[in-house]
Amino acid sequence: MSLFRFELRKLLLNKKTLFLLTCLFVLYSVVGLTSTMFLIGGNDSYRAYEESAAAWEGPFDSEKAAEAEKIYQEVSARYGTDTRMIARSVKDQPEIILAVNYHTYTERVKEYWTGTPPESAEEPYGIALLQGKIAELEGQGKQDSFACRELSASLERLEELGEPEFANVLLWENLFNNWGEHMMQFLLFVPLTFVIAPVFAVERSSGTDNLILSSRNGRRKIVTAKLLSVLVSSTVVAVLYLAATFLFGFLPHGSFRGWDADIQSIPTYARSMFPWRAWQLAAVGAAWLIFTGAVYSLMICFISSHMKSQMGTAGVSLVILFVNVGLAAMGDTVTQRLGAFVDFGLANVTLMKEVFGGYKAFNVFGMYVCYPIIAVFVLGILAALAVLGIYRGQKSRTVV
């Protein structure tokens, strides 16, 4: 235990890192606070929105949809069709924000019944579209194929979830944007890289690792203490981000309205096949960021154990983190050929919206396995290989 505390002080509880953590907490608090300020005006505007939205919540209403469509057409002619840009332009006019949000909800209801366009490269979604594709495969005698079973499972889940309802999830949508967009990786995973990078590299660069690993504490105890300190450090940084963005995302308005709404009420998760409430998604999302942060930290730890440069460790780690962003930017031809590599690349698998925002499945020896389960398995394998590689690599650094 004393060895673990010593390693933790070196990695996390030193003046430089504590100062960095303080700066990060301030930054994360500002991100949480300003994101709600851009979302809607002051507290009075949100209260007005909250009161108005209460009368619009519930199943789809064609009269409200017609009213919202009229307002949307007027404001879109002035500000464009991007709903986020409209919201920022009229953030002090809650009645317009409400109408725009209901218009977006109307589009989601339509998509639920009719589905995505047939030419879309996205995963098939929508009652009519799924029924049509299933009928087409059955007509070809492929009713027992994996593709048909995948579509049938999606259709069954979609019917069980039912038509989405409208709810005031304004603040929860903002929270999940902070937790599930690529900006999160720059705010959380990039600083985490520089916190973890020195764990082995500093001692390796000075050559003192040979002596330390050969001391009376033994290689295994020292490496285990370092790994535990890495896991604690990554958890601390992740919890810092989660707590600050959550607290300052809701604090300005003092409201948790929408906490029990279906996640399909949230635009980003409208196609999710998981029957969760907003608070459940928040719990799963927080756990996912902590888990993926820990796996990424172990990968950094492995790189650090094989390099003499702290900055070199950080550079290689960041390349691994963002490599599939570059691959995805090359277009559908590349992503289709390297689909699994892109799906399970860190830039995708660390985003909760990618993992829980839809219902992607994989054919594993004829079994139908959903994306999150495979993601946990793949990340678990990577973490185990990283730990094994660290222990084996440090054995060669020990002076016999």
Phi, psi and chi 1 to 4 in degrees:
 res  aa     phi    psi   chi1   chi2   chi3   chi4
   1 MET       -  -39.2 -174.3   58.6   70.0      -
   2 SER   -65.2  -34.9   59.7      -      -      -
   3 LEU   -67.9  -39.4 -171.9   58.3      -      -
   4 PHE   -62.8  -44.4  162.3   66.9      -      -
   5 ARG   -62.2  -37.7  -71.7 -163.2  -64.6  -93.9
   6 PHE   -63.5  -46.4  174.4   71.5      -      -
   7 GLU   -66.3  -35.8  -68.1  -66.0  -19.4      -
   8 LEU   -66.6  -39.1 -171.1   62.3      -      -
   9 ARG   -64.0  -39.9  -77.5 -162.0  -60.4  -89.4
  10 LYS   -64.8  -39.6  -75.6 -158.8  -52.3 -178.8
  11 LEU   -88.1  -41.8 -170.4   63.7      -      -
  12 LEU  -117.0  -40.1 -173.7   67.5      -      -
  13 LEU   -96.4   32.3  -57.9  178.9      -      -
  14 ASN   -97.5  163.6   58.8   76.2      -      -
  15 LYS   -60.0  -41.9  -70.1 -177.2  179.3  179.3
  16 LYS   -64.6  -45.1 -176.2  167.7   65.7  173.9
  17 THR   -70.7  -38.3  -53.5      -      -      -
  18 LEU   -64.1  -37.3  -71.3  174.4      -      -
  19 PHE   -65.2  -40.6  176.7   72.9      -      -
  20 LEU   -62.6  -42.9  172.9   62.2      -      -
  21 LEU   -63.6  -38.6  -67.6  178.6      -      -
  22 THR   -63.3  -44.1  -57.2      -      -      -
  23 CYS   -64.2  -38.9  -66.6      -      -      -
  24 LEU   -65.2  -40.7  -73.2  176.0      -      -
  25 PHE   -62.3  -42.0 -177.7   76.6      -      -
  26 VAL   -62.8  -44.5  173.3      -      -      -
  27 LEU   -62.0  -46.7  173.0   62.6      -      -
  28 TYR   -64.1  -36.4  -62.7  157.5      -      -
  29 SER   -65.2  -41.8  -58.4      -      -      -
  30 VAL   -64.6  -40.3  170.9      -      -      -
  31 VAL   -60.7  -47.7  168.5      -      -      -
  32 GLY   -62.4  -39.6      -      -      -      -
  33 LEU   -72.5  -48.6 -171.3   62.3      -      -
  34 THR   -70.9  -29.9   54.4      -      -      -
  35 SER   -64.3  -35.2   60.5      -      -      -
  36 THR   -75.4  -29.7   58.9      -      -      -
  37 MET   -67.3  -37.5  -69.3  171.4   60.9      -
  38 PHE   -74.4  -25.3  -77.5  114.8      -      -
  39 LEU   -70.3  -44.6 -172.9   69.8      -      -
  40 ILE  -154.1  163.7 -162.0  167.7      -      -
  41 GLY   -65.7 -148.7      -      -      -      -
  42 GLY   -68.7 -173.9      -      -      -      -
  43 ASN   -61.4  -34.9 -167.0   47.3      -      -
  44 ASP   -62.6  -39.5  -69.9  -19.0      -      -
  45 SER   -65.4  -41.7  -65.2      -      -      -
  46 TYR   -67.3  -40.2  178.7   75.4      -      -
  47 ARG   -60.6  -40.5  -70.1  -60.9  179.3 -157.9
  48 ALA   -65.1  -41.8      -      -      -      -
  49 TYR   -62.2  -44.4  179.2   90.7      -      -
  50 GLU   -60.3  -43.3 -169.3  174.0   45.8      -
  51 GLU   -68.0  -41.7  -68.1  173.8    4.8      -
  52 SER   -69.4  -40.2  -60.1      -      -      -
  53 ALA   -65.2  -28.3      -      -      -      -
  54 ALA   -58.8  -32.9      -      -      -      -
  55 ALA   -80.8  -14.4      -      -      -      -
  56 TRP  -101.3  -12.1  -71.1   58.3      -      -
  57 GLU   -66.8  150.1  -69.9 -178.0  -37.7      -
  58 GLY   121.7 -164.0      -      -      -      -
  59 PRO   -63.3  166.1  -19.5   30.9      -      -
  60 PHE   -60.0  135.2  176.7   74.2      -      -
  61 ASP  -125.2  117.0 -173.5  -52.2      -      -
  62 SER   -65.6  -34.1   57.2      -      -      -
  63 GLU   -67.1  -44.2  -68.1 -176.7    3.0      -
  64 LYS   -64.7  -36.5  -70.0 -174.7  175.3   68.4
  65 ALA   -63.3  -40.9      -      -      -      -
  66 ALA   -65.4  -41.3      -      -      -      -
  67 GLU   -64.5  -43.8 -178.4 -179.0  -14.0      -
  68 ALA   -65.5  -38.5      -      -      -      -
  69 GLU   -62.8  -40.1  176.6   67.2   19.3      -
  70 LYS   -62.8  -46.5 -178.9 -179.4  178.4 -178.8
  71 ILE   -65.7  -40.6  -64.1  173.3      -      -
  72 TYR   -62.0  -43.9  172.6   77.8      -      -
  73 GLN   -60.5  -37.5  -67.9  -61.1  -27.9      -
  74 GLU   -67.2  -47.1  -68.1  175.0   -2.7      -
  75 VAL   -76.9  -31.1  -64.2      -      -      -
  76 SER   -69.0  -29.8   62.4      -      -      -
  77 ALA   -66.3  -25.4      -      -      -      -
  78 ARG   -94.4  -40.4 -171.5 -177.9  -47.6  167.4
  79 TYR  -113.9   -2.8  -58.5  110.8      -      -
  80 GLY    96.3  176.1      -      -      -      -
  81 THR   -94.7   -4.3   56.5      -      -      -
  82 ASP   -72.7  114.9 -171.8  -51.3      -      -
  83 THR   -64.6  -33.5   53.4      -      -      -
  84 ARG   -67.3  -40.2  -71.1 -170.4 -178.2 -176.5
  85 MET   -66.5  -39.3 -175.0   60.4   67.4      -
  86 ILE   -61.2  -46.6  -66.7  173.3      -      -
  87 ALA   -59.9  -40.3      -      -      -      -
  88 ARG   -69.3  -31.1  -69.4  175.8 -178.3  176.2
  89 SER   -76.8  -26.6  -57.8      -      -      -
  90 VAL  -122.2   32.5  -62.6      -      -      -
  91 LYS   -64.6  -15.7   61.5 -178.9  179.6  178.8
  92 ASP   -97.6   10.6  -68.2  -41.2      -      -
  93 GLN  -123.9   79.3  -57.7  176.5   59.1      -
  94 PRO   -58.5  -29.7   18.5  -31.2      -      -
  95 GLU   -67.1  -33.0   67.9  -76.6   -7.7      -
  96 ILE   -74.1  -41.5  -64.2 -179.4      -      -
  97 ILE   -58.9  -41.6  -64.2  176.6      -      -
  98 LEU   -62.6  -44.3  177.7   59.2      -      -
  99 ALA   -64.4  -42.0      -      -      -      -
 100 VAL   -63.9  -42.1  171.0      -      -      -
 101 ASN   -65.1  -36.7  -73.1  -15.4      -      -
 102 TYR   -71.3  -34.5 -157.3   89.5      -      -
 103 HIS   -61.0  -44.2  166.4   79.4      -      -
 104 THR   -62.5  -40.1  -55.5      -      -      -
 105 TYR   -62.5  -40.7  160.8   70.1      -      -
 106 THR   -59.3  -41.1  -58.9      -      -      -
 107 GLU   -63.7  -36.6  -65.0  -64.3  -43.3      -
 108 ARG   -68.6  -37.8  -64.2 -159.1  -55.8  -87.3
 109 VAL   -63.7  -43.9  170.7      -      -      -
 110 LYS   -61.4  -42.2 -173.5 -174.8  -59.0 -178.0
 111 GLU   -67.1  -33.7 -169.1  176.2   65.4      -
 112 TYR   -58.9  -41.0  171.4   82.9      -      -
 113 TRP   -85.3  -42.2  -69.9  110.1      -      -
 114 THR   -94.3  -33.7   61.0      -      -      -
 115 GLY    99.0  174.8      -      -      -      -
 116 THR   -72.7  158.3   51.1      -      -      -
 117 PRO   -57.7  140.8  -23.6   33.0      -      -
 118 PRO   -55.9  -31.8  -23.0   32.9      -      -
 119 GLU   -83.4   -2.2   68.2  -83.4    5.5      -
 120 SER   -66.4  142.5  173.9      -      -      -
 121 ALA   -84.7   -3.5      -      -      -      -
 122 GLU   -75.5  167.0  -59.8  172.7  -43.4      -
 123 GLU   -61.5  137.2  -67.1  -67.4  -40.3      -
 124 PRO   -56.9  136.4  -23.0   33.2      -      -
 125 TYR  -148.1  142.9  172.5   86.2      -      -
 126 GLY   115.0  140.5      -      -      -      -
 127 ILE   -57.5  -56.0  -61.4  -67.8      -      -
 128 ALA   -63.5  -41.9      -      -      -      -
 129 LEU   -64.3  -45.7  178.0   64.2      -      -
 130 LEU   -64.8  -42.0  -69.1  172.2      -      -
 131 GLN   -61.0  -41.6  -71.7  175.3  -22.5      -
 132 GLY   -64.6  -42.9      -      -      -      -
 133 LYS   -68.2  -38.1  -74.0 -175.0  173.0  -69.0
 134 ILE   -64.5  -44.6  -68.2  169.7      -      -
 135 ALA   -61.8  -37.6      -      -      -      -
 136 GLU   -65.3  -43.4 -177.3  179.7  -18.2      -
 137 LEU   -68.4  -38.8  -70.8  172.3      -      -
 138 GLU   -64.8  -36.4  -71.5  176.8  -18.0      -
 139 GLY   -65.1  -25.4      -      -      -      -
 140 GLN   -91.5    3.9  -62.3  171.6   -0.6      -
 141 GLY    75.8   22.3      -      -      -      -
 142 LYS  -107.4   31.8  -61.5  179.0  179.4  178.4
 143 GLN   -66.7  -19.1   57.9  -90.4   18.9      -
 144 ASP   -98.7    3.1  -66.0  -34.4      -      -
 145 SER   -73.0  160.0   65.9      -      -      -
 146 PHE   -62.4  -40.1  173.9   78.8      -      -
 147 ALA   -59.7  -43.1      -      -      -      -
 148 CYS   -67.9  -40.7 -170.7      -      -      -
 149 ARG   -66.6  -35.6  -74.2 -172.4  -77.7  117.7
 150 GLU   -65.0  -46.1 -179.3 -176.9   11.0      -
 151 LEU   -65.2  -39.0  -66.8  171.1      -      -
 152 SER   -65.3  -39.8  -62.8      -      -      -
 153 ALA   -65.7  -40.3      -      -      -      -
 154 SER   -63.9  -42.9  -63.5      -      -      -
 155 LEU   -62.9  -43.2  177.1   60.0      -      -
 156 GLU   -61.8  -43.6 -177.5  179.9   -9.8      -
 157 ARG   -66.1  -39.8  -77.6 -180.0  172.6  -92.2
 158 LEU   -64.8  -40.3 -154.6   55.7      -      -
 159 GLU   -68.3  -35.9  -70.7  174.5  -24.5      -
 160 GLU   -66.3  -38.5  -71.7  175.1   -4.5      -
 161 LEU   -68.3  -36.3  -70.0  170.3      -      -
 162 GLY    79.6  173.8      -      -      -      -
 163 GLU   -61.5  133.7 -176.9 -178.3  -86.7      -
 164 PRO   -64.1  151.4   20.7  -30.9      -      -
 165 GLU  -112.1  158.5  -64.3 -173.1   -2.4      -
 166 PHE   -87.7  137.4 -177.3   75.8      -      -
 167 ALA  -148.1  157.5      -      -      -      -
 168 ASN   -81.7   94.4  174.8   13.6      -      -
 169 VAL  -118.9   27.9  -71.3      -      -      -
 170 LEU   -55.7  -49.7 -158.4   62.0      -      -
 171 LEU   -72.9  -33.9  -61.9 -178.2      -      -
 172 TRP   -70.4  -37.6  -67.7   94.8      -      -
 173 GLU   -60.4  -41.8  179.2 -174.6   -6.3      -
 174 ASN   -63.3  -42.5  179.8   64.4      -      -
 175 LEU   -61.7  -46.1  177.4   72.0      -      -
 176 PHE   -70.6  -26.1  -63.6  139.5      -      -
 177 ASN   -66.1  -40.6  -76.1  -21.7      -      -
 178 ASN   -67.1  -30.7  -75.5  -26.4      -      -
 179 TRP   -93.2  -20.2  -72.0    6.6      -      -
 180 GLY  -120.0    2.3      -      -      -      -
 181 GLU   -97.7  167.0  -59.7  -73.4  -13.1      -
 182 HIS   -62.6  -25.4  -78.8  -64.0      -      -
 183 MET   -59.7  -31.6 -176.7   55.6   66.3      -
 184 MET   -58.1  -38.4  174.2  -83.8  -61.0      -
 185 GLN   -65.4  -35.6  -66.4  169.0  -27.3      -
 186 PHE   -72.5  -35.8  -71.4   96.4      -      -
 187 LEU   -79.4  -32.5  -66.7  171.4      -      -
 188 LEU  -107.2  -54.1  174.0   57.7      -      -
 189 PHE   -76.0  -32.1  -76.9   83.3      -      -
 190 VAL   -67.2  -50.2  171.4      -      -      -
 191 PRO   -59.5  -37.7  -24.2   34.9      -      -
 192 LEU   -59.9  -36.0 -174.9   59.4      -      -
 193 THR   -58.3  -44.5  -57.3      -      -      -
 194 PHE   -77.2  -22.8  -70.3   95.6      -      -
 195 VAL   -71.7  -41.7  170.6      -      -      -
 196 ILE   -85.9  -29.2  -55.8  -60.5      -      -
 197 ALA   -50.8  -36.6      -      -      -      -
 198 PRO   -74.6   -7.5  -11.5   26.0      -      -
 199 VAL   -52.5  -42.5   62.1      -      -      -
 200 PHE  -113.9  -32.6  -76.3  102.8      -      -
 201 ALA   -61.1  -37.7      -      -      -      -
 202 VAL   -63.4  -47.6  169.5      -      -      -
 203 GLU   -68.9  -35.3  -67.1  165.4   -1.7      -
 204 ARG   -67.3  -38.0 -172.1  177.8  172.8   89.3
 205 SER   -66.5  -32.4   63.8      -      -      -
 206 SER   -90.4  -10.3   62.6      -      -      -
 207 GLY    81.8    1.4      -      -      -      -
 208 THR   -75.8  -13.8   56.8      -      -      -
 209 ASP   -62.6  -31.8   61.9  -33.6      -      -
 210 ASN   -60.8  -43.0  -58.7  104.2      -      -
 211 LEU   -72.6  -42.1  -60.3  175.2      -      -
 212 ILE   -63.8  -44.5  -66.6  172.0      -      -
 213 LEU   -69.2  -20.7  -66.8  169.7      -      -
 214 SER   -97.1    5.1  -55.2      -      -      -
 215 SER   -72.9  177.4   66.9      -      -      -
 216 ARG   -65.1  -21.4   63.3 -176.7  179.3   84.5
 217 ASN   -67.6  -27.2  -73.0  -49.7      -      -
 218 GLY    86.1  152.8      -      -      -      -
 219 ARG   -61.7  -45.5  171.9  178.0   57.7   88.6
 220 ARG   -63.4  -44.6  -70.5 -172.7  179.9  -83.3
 221 LYS   -63.8  -41.5  -73.4 -175.0  178.1  179.9
 222 ILE   -68.1  -46.3  -67.7  171.9      -      -
 223 VAL   -64.0  -41.8  172.7      -      -      -
 224 THR   -62.2  -42.6  -60.4      -      -      -
 225 ALA   -62.1  -39.6      -      -      -      -
 226 LYS   -65.6  -43.1  -75.1 -178.2  177.9  -67.3
 227 LEU   -64.2  -41.1  -69.5  176.3      -      -
 228 LEU   -63.9  -40.0  -70.8  175.0      -      -
 229 SER   -65.8  -34.6   68.2      -      -      -
 230 VAL   -65.1  -45.2  163.6      -      -      -
 231 LEU   -65.0  -40.8  -67.4  175.9      -      -
 232 VAL   -65.4  -42.3  169.7      -      -      -
 233 SER   -63.7  -44.6  -61.3      -      -      -
 234 SER   -64.4  -37.9   70.0      -      -      -
 235 THR   -65.9  -41.5  -59.1      -      -      -
 236 VAL   -61.3  -46.6  167.6      -      -      -
 237 VAL   -64.1  -43.0  176.7      -      -      -
 238 ALA   -64.8  -44.9      -      -      -      -
 239 VAL   -64.1  -35.5  168.9      -      -      -
 240 LEU   -60.3  -45.3 -159.4   67.9      -      -
 241 TYR   -65.6  -47.4  179.0   79.4      -      -
 242 LEU   -62.0  -45.9  -67.5  166.0      -      -
 243 ALA   -66.3  -44.9      -      -      -      -
 244 ALA   -66.6  -45.2      -      -      -      -
 245 THR   -69.6  -34.7   48.9      -      -      -
 246 PHE   -68.5  -51.2  179.8   88.1      -      -
 247 LEU   -60.8  -50.0  179.9   63.6      -      -
 248 PHE   -83.9   -6.3  -71.8   91.8      -      -
 249 GLY   -79.6  -30.1      -      -      -      -
 250 PHE  -105.4  -26.4  -70.3   91.3      -      -
 251 LEU   -55.9  -42.6 -172.5   63.7      -      -
 252 PRO   -60.1  -28.9  -23.0   33.8      -      -
 253 HIS  -109.2  -10.7  -54.6  -61.2      -      -
 254 GLY    56.0   36.7      -      -      -      -
 255 SER  -139.7  139.4  172.4      -      -      -
 256 PHE  -113.7   26.2  -68.4  100.7      -      -
 257 ARG   -54.4  134.2 -176.1   75.1 -178.4 -142.6
 258 GLY    94.3    4.7      -      -      -      -
 259 TRP   -62.2  -27.8   64.9  -84.4      -      -
 260 ASP  -105.6   14.2   60.9  -17.6      -      -
 261 ALA   -76.2  151.1      -      -      -      -
 262 ASP   -62.3  143.4  -66.4  -27.9      -      -
 263 ILE   -67.9  -17.3   62.4  172.7      -      -
 264 GLN   -68.0  -12.2  -72.4   73.2   25.5      -
 265 SER   -77.2  -14.3  -59.0      -      -      -
 266 ILE   -93.6  121.4  -57.4  167.6      -      -
 267 PRO   -48.1  -45.2  -29.6   36.2      -      -
 268 THR   -64.5  -26.5  -50.7      -      -      -
 269 TYR  -112.3   21.0  -63.9   86.2      -      -
 270 ALA   -62.1  -30.8      -      -      -      -
 271 ARG   -96.3    5.3  -62.4 -177.2 -173.3  177.5
 272 SER   -65.5  141.9  176.2      -      -      -
 273 MET  -101.0   11.5  -62.7  -68.9 -173.7      -
 274 PHE   -94.7  128.2  -62.7   95.7      -      -
 275 PRO   -82.5   59.8   32.1  -34.6      -      -
 276 TRP  -107.5  160.0  -63.7  -23.5      -      -
 277 ARG   -93.0  168.2  -55.5  -70.6 -175.4  178.0
 278 ALA   -59.2  -42.6      -      -      -      -
 279 TRP   -67.1  -31.8   69.6  -91.1      -      -
 280 GLN   -69.7  -40.2  -68.4  172.4  -44.4      -
 281 LEU   -64.0  -37.2  178.7   60.9      -      -
 282 ALA   -62.6  -42.6      -      -      -      -
 283 ALA   -65.4  -44.9      -      -      -      -
 284 VAL   -65.1  -42.2  171.0      -      -      -
 285 GLY   -63.6  -41.0      -      -      -      -
 286 ALA   -63.6  -45.8      -      -      -      -
 287 ALA   -62.1  -36.9      -      -      -      -
 288 TRP   -66.8  -41.7 -170.8 -106.5      -      -
 289 LEU   -65.6  -39.4  -76.9 -176.9      -      -
 290 ILE   -65.2  -44.1  -67.3  171.8      -      -
 291 PHE   -64.3  -51.0  169.7   63.7      -      -
 292 THR   -66.7  -33.3   53.6      -      -      -
 293 GLY   -63.1  -38.9      -      -      -      -
 294 ALA   -66.9  -42.7      -      -      -      -
 295 VAL   -63.9  -45.7  173.1      -      -      -
 296 TYR   -61.4  -38.7  176.8   57.0      -      -
 297 SER   -64.7  -37.9  -65.0      -      -      -
 298 LEU   -66.5  -34.4  -70.4  174.7      -      -
 299 MET   -67.3  -41.2  -65.7  173.2   66.7      -
 300 ILE   -61.0  -42.0  -60.5  170.7      -      -
 301 CYS   -58.9  -42.7 -162.0      -      -      -
 302 PHE   -62.4  -45.6  171.3   77.5      -      -
 303 ILE   -62.8  -42.6  -63.3  166.8      -      -
 304 SER   -60.9  -34.3  178.6      -      -      -
 305 SER   -73.3  -10.8   68.6      -      -      -
 306 HIS  -117.2    7.6  -72.0   77.1      -      -
 307 MET  -129.4  153.6  -63.3 -167.9   72.2      -
 308 LYS   -97.9   -8.3  -66.0 -176.9  177.6 -179.1
 309 SER  -113.0  128.1  167.9      -      -      -
 310 GLN   -64.7  -43.3  177.9 -179.3  -21.1      -
 311 MET   -69.5  -34.3  -66.5  -54.3  -64.3      -
 312 GLY   -64.3  -40.2      -      -      -      -
 313 THR   -60.7  -45.6  -61.8      -      -      -
 314 ALA   -63.2  -40.9      -      -      -      -
 315 GLY   -64.3  -46.8      -      -      -      -
 316 VAL   -64.0  -40.4  173.1      -      -      -
 317 SER   -62.8  -41.9  -59.1      -      -      -
 318 LEU   -69.1  -34.3  -68.5  175.9      -      -
 319 VAL   -63.3  -44.0  168.0      -      -      -
 320 ILE   -63.5  -37.9  -67.1  173.8      -      -
 321 LEU   -63.9  -41.9  176.4   62.3      -      -
 322 PHE  -109.2    5.7  -67.8  115.2      -      -
 323 VAL   -60.7  -37.9   64.8      -      -      -
 324 ASN   -76.8  -11.2   60.7  -41.4      -      -
 325 VAL   -66.0  -42.8  173.5      -      -      -
 326 GLY   -65.4  -39.2      -      -      -      -
 327 LEU   -65.6  -42.6  -67.8  175.4      -      -
 328 ALA   -64.5  -30.3      -      -      -      -
 329 ALA   -73.0  -12.1      -      -      -      -
 330 MET   -78.4   -8.3  -66.4 -179.5 -177.7      -
 331 GLY   108.9  175.7      -      -      -      -
 332 ASP   -64.6  -31.9  -67.7  -20.9      -      -
 333 THR   -60.5  -43.5  -56.4      -      -      -
 334 VAL   -73.1  -44.5  173.8      -      -      -
 335 THR   -65.5  -31.5   54.4      -      -      -
 336 GLN   -70.0  -36.4  -72.9  171.6    3.8      -
 337 ARG   -75.6  -34.3  -69.0 -179.3  179.6  178.4
 338 LEU  -114.1   37.1  -57.4  173.6      -      -
 339 GLY   -53.7  -51.9      -      -      -      -
 340 ALA   -65.1  -37.5      -      -      -      -
 341 PHE   -63.5  -39.8 -172.8   81.6      -      -
 342 VAL   -71.8  -43.9  173.5      -      -      -
 343 ASP   -58.0  -41.0  -73.5  -26.7      -      -
 344 PHE  -103.5    9.9  -64.0  102.3      -      -
 345 GLY   -68.3  151.2      -      -      -      -
 346 LEU   -61.1  -31.9  -72.5  174.0      -      -
 347 ALA   -66.9  -22.1      -      -      -      -
 348 ASN   -99.4  -47.1  -88.0   17.1      -      -
 349 VAL   -72.1  -16.2   81.3      -      -      -
 350 THR   -85.4   -8.7   55.1      -      -      -
 351 LEU   -92.0  119.2  -64.6 -179.9      -      -
 352 MET   -64.3  -28.6   54.9 -178.7  -74.3      -
 353 LYS   -68.8  -30.3   74.3  166.7 -174.1  176.0
 354 GLU   -74.9  -36.6  -65.3  -69.4  -20.7      -
 355 VAL   -83.0  -39.1 -179.8      -      -      -
 356 PHE  -113.4    0.7  -55.2  108.6      -      -
 357 GLY   -83.9   -8.7      -      -      -      -
 358 GLY  -143.4 -152.5      -      -      -      -
 359 TYR  -145.2   79.6 -164.8   77.3      -      -
 360 LYS   -91.6  139.2 -172.6  179.5  -65.2 -176.0
 361 ALA  -129.8  159.5      -      -      -      -
 362 PHE  -130.1  149.8  -64.9   86.4      -      -
 363 ASN   -88.3  106.0 -173.7   -5.2      -      -
 364 VAL  -113.7   99.0 -178.3      -      -      -
 365 PHE    52.3   42.0  -56.5  113.2      -      -
 366 GLY    84.0   -3.5      -      -      -      -
 367 MET   -94.6  149.0  -65.4 -175.3  -64.8      -
 368 TYR   -96.0  104.5  178.9   79.3      -      -
 369 VAL  -121.0  129.0 -174.1      -      -      -
 370 CYS   -77.8  160.0   66.5      -      -      -
 371 TYR   -53.7  -50.6 -174.6   17.4      -      -
 372 PRO   -58.2  -38.2  -25.2   34.8      -      -
 373 ILE   -65.6  -45.5  -66.4  176.5      -      -
 374 ILE   -63.3  -39.2  -60.6  -66.7      -      -
 375 ALA   -61.9  -43.6      -      -      -      -
 376 VAL   -61.5  -42.9  169.6      -      -      -
 377 PHE   -63.2  -48.0  178.4   77.3      -      -
 378 VAL   -63.0  -46.1  169.6      -      -      -
 379 LEU   -65.2  -37.3  -69.0  175.0      -      -
 380 GLY   -62.5  -41.8      -      -      -      -
 381 ILE   -63.3  -44.1  -67.4  -65.3      -      -
 382 LEU   -61.6  -42.2  -71.3  174.8      -      -
 383 ALA   -63.8  -43.6      -      -      -      -
 384 ALA   -64.4  -42.0      -      -      -      -
 385 LEU   -65.0  -38.1  -70.1  175.0      -      -
 386 ALA   -63.3  -45.3      -      -      -      -
 387 VAL   -63.9  -44.7  170.7      -      -      -
 388 LEU   -61.2  -43.3 -179.3   62.7      -      -
 389 GLY   -64.2  -34.4      -      -      -      -
 390 ILE   -66.9  -48.3  -68.0  166.4      -      -
 391 TYR   -61.9  -44.7  -83.9  108.9      -      -
 392 ARG   -68.6  -38.5  -68.3  179.9   64.9   86.7
 393 GLY   -66.2  -37.1      -      -      -      -
 394 GLN   -74.4  -20.1  -68.0  -52.3  -65.8      -
 395 LYS   -62.5  -37.2 -175.7  176.7 -178.7  179.5
 396 SER   -74.1  -13.8   63.6      -      -      -
 397 ARG   -90.7   -6.5  -57.5  -68.1  -61.8  171.7
 398 THR   -81.8  133.5  -53.9      -      -      -
 399 VAL   -80.8  121.2  177.6      -      -      -
 400 VAL   -82.3      - -179.3      -      -      -
